[in-house]
Amino acid sequence: MAVLETIGWSLTAAALAWGLTMSWASVAMAWTRRAMQEEVDHWRAEAARAWRVVDQLKQEAVVWSRGRQDGREDLMALMPLLVAARERLASTTEGQDTDS
């Protein structure tokens, strides 16, 4: 009878050990999944922020390009006036040099 009792207690201990191990593994897997999900959520939020920055930089590049083009057009419109003013200044300066 002692042999059967020993076998019974051994099977009970094995089942209990298996149950505790499965319970611990289940808790560990749940904790790991939660940690991984938090990490994924974090990096998704970072990616969303990065895409917002990219969109903002694209808009700034378009505005900068338009401003540069407008400035270039303004300069091209002013060039004849600048050249004429320089020629007037040069002719005025030449006239003063010959008078002295």
Secondary structure, 3 states (H helix, E strand, C coil): CHHHHHHHHHHHHHHHHHHHHHHHHHHHHHHHHHHHHHHHHHHHHHHHHHHHHHHHHHHHHHHHHHHHHHHHHHHHHHHHHHHHHHHHHHHHHHHHHHHC
